[in-house]
Amino acid sequence: MRDKESVLEGRNPVLEAFKAKKPFDRIFIQKGLDDSPIRSIMDKAKRNNIQVKFLTKNKLDEISQTGAHQGVIAYLAAFGYSSIDDILERAKKRGEDPFIFILDAIEDPHNLGAIIRTADAAGVHGVIIPKNRASSLTSSAAKASAGAISHVPVAKVTNLNDAIKGLKDSGLWIVGSDMEGDDMYSLDLTGPLAMVIGNEGKGISRLTLKNCDMVARIPMRGELSSLNASVAAGVLAYEALRQRMVKNV
């Protein structure tokens, strides 16, 4: 269940949050409703690229914390989202090659927060996450980031593979993390780069993996064949950082 302060229930609270320019994560609307306040909420959500899901009244009743949702429940984000252009501009202002994390359906907010914390420590310029079927900037993710969420821009995109194509067009190389790839120590992880970290259980989706220019494998010497997603992100990020530091000496 969401923290109470991150949930809004009812039409007026949601509309007021739009007026106050609060950062929304997603909005649930009862199927079949089409009155003026509902249309206004839907219009504002569309203009602000906020995900809207339509649920039955029974389902809304289940997730409601107040029992007075009036057909609308909204989840607020703990922090506002940035754009991919913001992330690229951040690298440009620092005079550095872009270094970005792309998270392919990371579902655990604690993993998301831990990855954002690693991103800050390793000099990653920003993180890209998908709009659907993934954790977002909840209060739990913010807490797990240990404050890094205030320093690392996070962009939420509708289509991860379209975002990857755009990054390629901007001159970035895309490297995925997968046990079937090449040893990460054999790869050049310098230059403009985006690293794709896959889902905790399924890894990187087949299409996204196909769109990667390189696939990096983290050497494993034990009995287990994989690492936690946030740990894998840290291992790869610091190998890239090591290579960049050596190159700039």
RODO-2510 file (C-alpha; in nm, 4 decimals, decimal comma):
residues 249
     n   res          X          Y          Z
     1     m     0,0000     0,0000     0,0000
     2     r     0,1160     0,3521    -0,0746
     3     d     0,2071     0,5986     0,1972
     4     k    -0,1007     0,8081     0,2765
     5     e     0,0659     1,1337     0,1818
     6     s     0,1335     1,0069    -0,1718
     7     v    -0,2314     0,9165    -0,2446
     8     l    -0,5091     1,1545    -0,3471
     9     e    -0,8732     1,0434    -0,3569
    10     g    -1,1616     1,2399    -0,5030
    11     r    -1,2042     1,4779    -0,7949
    12     n    -1,1367     1,8099    -0,6212
    13     p    -0,8149     1,6978    -0,4467
    14     v    -0,6793     1,5715    -0,7788
    15     l    -0,7758     1,8893    -0,9661
    16     e    -0,6230     2,1031    -0,6915
    17     a    -0,3020     1,9024    -0,7138
    18     f    -0,2855     1,9845    -1,0847
    19     k    -0,3274     2,3543    -1,0010
    20     a    -0,0455     2,3272    -0,7482
    21     k     0,1722     2,1546    -1,0100
    22     k     0,2262     1,8480    -0,7930
    23     p     0,4283     1,5663    -0,9562
    24     f     0,1897     1,2837    -1,0498
    25     d     0,2879     0,9228    -1,0957
    26     r    -0,0399     0,7754    -1,2246
    27     i    -0,4151     0,8203    -1,2021
    28     f    -0,6906     0,5589    -1,1714
    29     i    -1,0373     0,6486    -1,2997
    30     q    -1,3575     0,4488    -1,2690
    31     k    -1,4746     0,2987    -1,5967
    32     g    -1,7812     0,4604    -1,7489
    33     l    -1,7496     0,8032    -1,5844
    34     d    -1,7664     1,0972    -1,8249
    35     d    -1,8707     1,4081    -1,6350
    36     s    -1,6980     1,7462    -1,6530
    37     p    -1,4502     1,6998    -1,3627
    38     i    -1,3491     1,3576    -1,4956
    39     r    -1,2965     1,4958    -1,8466
    40     s    -1,0886     1,7791    -1,7001
    41     i    -0,8685     1,5345    -1,5094
    42     m    -0,8224     1,3190    -1,8192
    43     d    -0,7339     1,6223    -2,0306
    44     k    -0,4766     1,7484    -1,7803
    45     a    -0,3274     1,4001    -1,7473
    46     k    -0,2900     1,3725    -2,1244
    47     r    -0,1282     1,7157    -2,1544
    48     n     0,1164     1,6300    -1,8772
    49     n     0,1950     1,2784    -2,0065
    50     i     0,0582     1,1126    -1,6921
    51     q    -0,0463     0,7499    -1,7074
    52     v    -0,4223     0,6908    -1,6674
    53     k    -0,5743     0,3499    -1,5970
    54     f    -0,9459     0,2760    -1,6021
    55     l    -1,0668     0,0392    -1,3309
    56     t    -1,4012    -0,0976    -1,2172
    57     k    -1,5659     0,0586    -0,9126
    58     n    -1,5021    -0,2617    -0,7181
    59     k    -1,1303    -0,2448    -0,7939
    60     l    -1,1138     0,1220    -0,6939
    61     d    -1,2935     0,0357    -0,3705
    62     e    -1,0254    -0,2257    -0,3018
    63     i    -0,7328     0,0153    -0,3368
    64     s    -0,9074     0,3114    -0,1742
    65     q    -0,7777     0,4135     0,1677
    66     t    -1,0686     0,6454     0,2480
    67     g    -1,3721     0,4800     0,0896
    68     a    -1,4577     0,8159    -0,0694
    69     h    -1,2672     0,8116    -0,3981
    70     q    -1,5530     0,9516    -0,6150
    71     g    -1,4217     0,7471    -0,9044
    72     v    -1,0684     0,8946    -0,8952
    73     i    -0,7507     0,7898    -0,7150
    74     a    -0,4145     0,9486    -0,7948
    75     y    -0,0648     0,8489    -0,6907
    76     l     0,1803     1,1342    -0,6506
    77     a     0,5493     1,1002    -0,7225
    78     a     0,7937     1,1787    -0,4444
    79     f     0,9861     1,3975    -0,6899
    80     g     0,9127     1,5471    -1,0290
    81     y     1,0396     1,3799    -1,3439
    82     s     1,2929     1,5229    -1,5856
    83     s     1,3290     1,4680    -1,9604
    84     i     1,5981     1,2858    -2,1541
    85     d     1,7050     1,6235    -2,2927
    86     d     1,7547     1,7425    -1,9336
    87     i     1,9852     1,4470    -1,8696
    88     l     2,1886     1,5071    -2,1850
    89     e     2,2132     1,8773    -2,1045
    90     r     2,3443     1,7903    -1,7568
    91     a     2,6315     1,5951    -1,9139
    92     k     2,7001     1,8791    -2,1594
    93     k     2,7195     2,1383    -1,8813
    94     r     2,9715     1,9207    -1,6990
    95     g     3,1783     1,8821    -2,0135
    96     e     3,1452     1,5034    -1,9923
    97     d     3,0351     1,2262    -2,2247
    98     p     2,6770     1,1266    -2,1376
    99     f     2,6556     0,8330    -1,8978
   100     i     2,2997     0,7084    -1,8390
   101     f     2,1171     0,4198    -1,6737
   102     i     1,8164     0,2708    -1,8544
   103     l     1,6040     0,0512    -1,6288
   104     d     1,3990    -0,2132    -1,8081
   105     a     1,1006    -0,2768    -1,5787
   106     i     1,2670    -0,2611    -1,2372
   107     e     0,9699    -0,3374    -1,0114
   108     d     1,1069    -0,3019    -0,6575
   109     p     1,1130     0,0623    -0,5408
   110     h     1,4021    -0,0202    -0,3089
   111     n     1,6048    -0,1407    -0,6082
   112     l     1,5127     0,1755    -0,7967
   113     g     1,6229     0,3915    -0,5049
   114     a     1,9464     0,1971    -0,4623
   115     i     2,0257     0,2343    -0,8333
   116     i     1,9643     0,6101    -0,8160
   117     r     2,2028     0,6235    -0,5189
   118     t     2,4658     0,4334    -0,7191
   119     a     2,4072     0,6636    -1,0155
   120     d     2,4893     0,9663    -0,8028
   121     a     2,8026     0,8046    -0,6576
   122     a     2,9379     0,6837    -0,9937
   123     g     2,8766     1,0061    -1,1850
   124     v     2,5832     0,8808    -1,3920
   125     h     2,4043     1,1818    -1,5407
   126     g     2,0515     1,0437    -1,5188
   127     v     1,8188     0,7463    -1,5104
   128     i     1,5475     0,6499    -1,7600
   129     i     1,2516     0,4345    -1,6542
   130     p     0,9427     0,3126    -1,8430
   131     k     0,5978     0,4478    -1,7657
   132     n     0,4305     0,1065    -1,7380
   133     r     0,5003    -0,2104    -1,5409
   134     a     0,7845    -0,0637    -1,3375
   135     s     0,8520     0,1099    -1,0094
   136     s     0,8361     0,4881    -1,0107
   137     l     0,9490     0,7701    -0,7820
   138     t     0,7523     0,6656    -0,4759
   139     s     0,8412     0,7690    -0,1235
   140     s     0,9931     0,4221    -0,0733
   141     a     1,2237     0,4720    -0,3714
   142     a     1,3141     0,8184    -0,2456
   143     k     1,4020     0,6798     0,0981
   144     a     1,6127     0,3992    -0,0503
   145     s     1,8070     0,6532    -0,2563
   146     a     1,9341     0,8130     0,0681
   147     g     1,8839     1,1602    -0,0761
   148     a     2,0348     1,0915    -0,4184
   149     i     1,6943     1,1401    -0,5784
   150     s     1,7458     1,5142    -0,5220
   151     h     2,0589     1,5105    -0,7376
   152     v     1,9966     1,2560    -1,0147
   153     p     1,7342     1,3413    -1,2794
   154     v     1,4923     1,0603    -1,3651
   155     a     1,3032     1,0560    -1,6945
   156     k     0,9911     0,8462    -1,7435
   157     v     0,9181     0,7380    -2,1025
   158     t     0,6259     0,5688    -2,2729
   159     n     0,8395     0,3422    -2,4919
   160     l     1,1844     0,2363    -2,3765
   161     n     1,2981     0,1220    -2,7210
   162     d     1,1973     0,4520    -2,8806
   163     a     1,4054     0,6235    -2,6116
   164     i     1,6996     0,3980    -2,6950
   165     k     1,6694     0,4868    -3,0634
   166     g     1,6711     0,8550    -2,9733
   167     l     1,9838     0,8113    -2,7615
   168     k     2,1555     0,6306    -3,0477
   169     d     2,0659     0,9179    -3,2763
   170     s     2,2306     1,1476    -3,0204
   171     g     2,5535     0,9484    -3,0470
   172     l     2,5279     0,7194    -2,7444
   173     w     2,6267     0,3548    -2,7406
   174     i     2,3860     0,1195    -2,5634
   175     v     2,5201    -0,1625    -2,3493
   176     g     2,2932    -0,4205    -2,1920
   177     s     2,3613    -0,6410    -1,8918
   178     d     2,3091    -1,0113    -1,9574
   179     m     2,4864    -1,3351    -1,8640
   180     e     2,5073    -1,4320    -2,2330
   181     g     2,7142    -1,1244    -2,3186
   182     d     3,0870    -1,0527    -2,3380
   183     d     3,2993    -1,0194    -2,0249
   184     m     3,2542    -0,6599    -1,9093
   185     y     3,6316    -0,6205    -1,8702
   186     s     3,6753    -0,6823    -2,2446
   187     l     3,4392    -0,4012    -2,3461
   188     d     3,5109    -0,0323    -2,3969
   189     l     3,2717     0,1404    -2,1558
   190     t     3,4041     0,4915    -2,2149
   191     g     3,2502     0,7577    -2,4361
   192     p     2,8787     0,8445    -2,4646
   193     l     2,7072     0,5452    -2,3048
   194     a     2,3751     0,4204    -2,1719
   195     m     2,3622     0,1036    -1,9603
   196     v     2,0477    -0,1099    -1,9604
   197     i     1,9659    -0,2940    -1,6369
   198     g     1,6949    -0,5579    -1,6647
   199     n     1,4010    -0,6696    -1,4537
   200     e     1,4788    -0,8464    -1,1254
   201     g     1,3513    -1,1823    -1,2490
   202     k     1,3268    -1,1705    -1,6281
   203     g     1,6259    -0,9539    -1,7118
   204     i     1,6236    -0,7333    -2,0199
   205     s     1,3361    -0,7909    -2,2618
   206     r     1,4249    -0,9607    -2,5899
   207     l     1,3521    -0,6560    -2,8069
   208     t     1,5471    -0,4190    -2,5826
   209     l     1,8418    -0,6589    -2,5724
   210     k     1,8338    -0,6738    -2,9515
   211     n     1,8579    -0,2943    -2,9643
   212     c     2,1756    -0,2896    -2,7524
   213     d     2,5057    -0,2266    -2,9312
   214     m     2,6971    -0,4352    -2,6757
   215     v     2,6011    -0,6858    -2,4082
   216     a     2,8114    -0,7021    -2,0924
   217     r     2,8457    -1,0081    -1,8688
   218     i     2,9528    -0,9712    -1,5072
   219     p     3,1954    -1,2544    -1,4242
   220     m     3,0494    -1,4950    -1,1672
   221     r     3,2612    -1,7400    -0,9701
   222     g     3,0038    -1,8800    -0,7280
   223     e     2,7097    -2,1159    -0,7629
   224     l     2,4538    -1,8446    -0,8368
   225     s     2,4188    -1,7155    -1,1909
   226     s     2,2981    -1,3611    -1,1304
   227     l     2,3149    -1,0583    -0,9017
   228     n     2,0484    -0,8341    -0,7557
   229     a     1,9605    -0,5654    -1,0122
   230     s     2,0912    -0,2783    -0,8018
   231     v     2,4163    -0,4640    -0,7281
   232     a     2,4636    -0,5414    -1,0990
   233     a     2,4108    -0,1742    -1,1789
   234     g     2,6780    -0,0808    -0,9265
   235     v     2,9325    -0,3316    -1,0573
   236     l     2,8879    -0,2187    -1,4177
   237     a     2,8809     0,1502    -1,3334
   238     y     3,2076     0,1326    -1,1427
   239     e     3,3826    -0,0604    -1,4179
   240     a     3,2739     0,2157    -1,6570
   241     l     3,3921     0,4788    -1,4080
   242     r     3,7283     0,3022    -1,3692
   243     q     3,7778     0,2974    -1,7458
   244     r     3,6859     0,6646    -1,7745
   245     m     3,9250     0,7642    -1,4967
   246     v     4,2101     0,5691    -1,6592
   247     k     4,1357     0,7243    -1,9976
   248     n     4,1430     1,0766    -1,8543
   249     v     4,4726     1,0337    -1,6662
***
